[in-house]
Amino acid sequence: MKKYHGRFSRTGKRFATSATAIALALSLYAPGALADSGDDEAMAKMQQKLDAALAAIAQLNGTVKTLQSELAAQKSKMTKAAATDPEMVAELDERVVELENAVDTIDGRVGSRAVANAFDATKLDIGGFVDIATTLAIGEDKTEASFNREVFELLLKSKLGKDWELFVAQAFIRNAPLKYSDVNARRSPFFANNNSPVVTDTVIAWAQYAKNDMFKVQFGRFITPHGIINIEHFPAVLLDPEQPQFLRPFPGQTIFANFTDGLNIHGSKFIGKNKFSYNAYAGTWAGNSTNINVGGRLAYSLGDSGLTFGLNGTYGDRSSTANANFAVLGADVLYQKGRWIWKNEVYVTDEDGAKGKVAFYTMPAYKLTNKWTAFYRFDYLDTGKLGGESIENALGLTFRPIYNAHIRGIYRWHRATKDTGIPAADTHVFQLSTTFNF
């Protein structure tokens, strides 16, 4: 197609020159020019100019006919080229097939129904996921099994206008959490009944203004921006949907709250191949709507190495009814390069009137193929309470037959360590889980 472009360009220039000449000639014929000629001599001169203009128009008329003939010839050549050029014919056939497939797909999805539209937003994206788990728990005193988790979460993202957007995650949950019926809550596992109506929760709901990549403001309910796994959050991307112990119960505030209702200012900037990002937030959590928590995160990624380093800090109050001020200091390191992914987080707290808490985990993972990934996680938590120290080892294999399906088999060995007057106890958990996202 490019070899014809130059000819059309030259032809277009000739048209433009001819059109300009006609316009100049007609301007001499304008009534305004005649209105200023008051004597015979001026009229004679105008008559001469008019005759010249008419002659030019006649000449240009011939030029136009010639150009029309050339265009017809060029069109004929292009038609023949398209018919005889195998590459051009193949490309056209391929595009026709793609269009037919697209039409069939859209027709199959939509049929005779109307496509959903946003009221006033310039763009509306709809997605979601279904997360299901089956779990076997073998404790010191008993063994229990259950289809214990069914979660459907609907995700909506709307572009409200230039620099403004809205995001909402609405969850519908049937969850039978693993608990213990013995006094020290470590020997007799059972799955709590979930016969109540489906639990609904607006997990995330924020509006955001983005001046640029370095300055964005979120207002509403957002994921507390600490560490690695809490920020990743969504089960579809997690190798183990059961988050580390310091993020349980979900949602809660064992070390820091999983979610915050308030204001989050964040941004990022590339410095060469490296990337700097930050978060600064203030807000409350669901267990204490009276007192404000403040916190932030700084992270720096070394582009070529695959390493990201993060620092996290929080200060607030855990209770609205008692003096329970706390401070958290944490660090995290992520290595992600080639087939390796290695996540590490550590946190320590200072608690008013209570012993500080300590939590850390290390979680290496290796992509065996594009679909199979194996991982291990060592997870330590000390809540500072009597019998509050536990160690968990998790070993898992995940499979993604397609991009939108994540299937996992996980073995988890949970050990509640010995404490004053409380013997150690082990629970062995086997879990199959699947996440389907759209």
WOWOUR-V187844 format. One record per backbone hydrogen bond with DSSP energy under -1.0 kcal/mol. NH is the residue of the N-H (numbers start at 1). CO is the residue of the C=O. Records with the same first field share a line. If there is no record, write none. Layout:
NH=CO ; CO
//
This chain:
4=1
5=2
8=4
9=5
10=6
11=7
12=8
13=9
14=10
15=11
16=12
17=13
18=14
19=15
20=16
21=17
22=18
23=19
24=20
25=21
26=22
27=23
33=30
34=30
35=31
37=34
43=39
44=40
45=41
46=42
47=43
48=44
49=45
50=46
51=47
52=48
53=49
54=50
55=51
56=52
57=53
58=54
59=55
60=56
61=57
62=58
63=59
64=60
65=61
66=62
67=63
68=64
69=65
70=66
71=67
72=68
73=69
74=70
75=71
76=72
77=73
78=74
79=75
80=76
81=77
82=78
83=79
84=80
85=81
89=85
90=86
91=87
92=88
93=89
94=90
95=91
96=92
97=93
98=94
99=95
100=96
101=97
102=98
103=99
104=100
105=101
106=102
107=103
108=104
109=105
110=106
111=107
113=110
122=159
123=159
125=157
127=155
129=153
130=436
131=151
132=434
133=149
134=432
135=146
136=430
137=144
138=428
139=142
141=187
144=137
146=135
148=146
149=133
150=174
151=131
152=172
153=129
154=170
155=127
156=168
157=125
158=166
159=123
160=164
161=164
164=161
165=208
166=158
167=206
168=156
169=204
170=154
171=201
172=152
173=199
174=150
176=148
179=190
181=188
185=182
190=179
192=177
199=173
201=171
203=169 ; 201
204=169
205=221
206=167
207=219
208=165
209=217
210=163
211=215
212=215
216=266
217=209
218=264
219=207
220=262
221=205
222=260
224=258
226=224
232=228
233=229
234=232
237=234
243=241
247=244
248=245
258=252
260=222
261=284
262=220
263=282
264=218
265=280
266=216
267=278
268=213
269=276
271=274
274=271
275=301
276=269
277=299
278=267
279=297
280=265
281=295
282=263
283=293
284=261
285=288
288=285
293=283
294=315
295=281
296=313
297=279
298=311
299=277
300=309
301=275
302=307
306=302
308=334
309=300
310=332
311=298
312=330
313=296
314=328
315=294
316=326
318=324
324=322
326=316
327=350
328=314
329=348
330=312
331=346
332=310
333=344
334=308
335=342
336=306
337=340
340=337
341=365
342=335
343=363
344=333
345=361
346=331
347=359
348=329
349=357
350=327
352=325
354=351
358=382
359=347
360=380
361=345
362=378
363=343
365=341
366=374
367=339
368=372
369=372
373=398
374=366
375=396
376=364
377=394
378=362
379=392
380=360
381=390
382=358
383=388
388=385
390=381
391=415
392=379
393=413
394=377
395=411
396=375
397=409
398=373
399=407
400=371
405=402
406=435
407=399
408=433
409=397
410=431
411=395
412=429
413=393
414=427
415=391
416=425
417=389
419=422
422=419
425=416
427=414
428=138
429=412
430=136
431=410
432=134
433=408
434=132
435=406
436=130
437=404
438=128
//
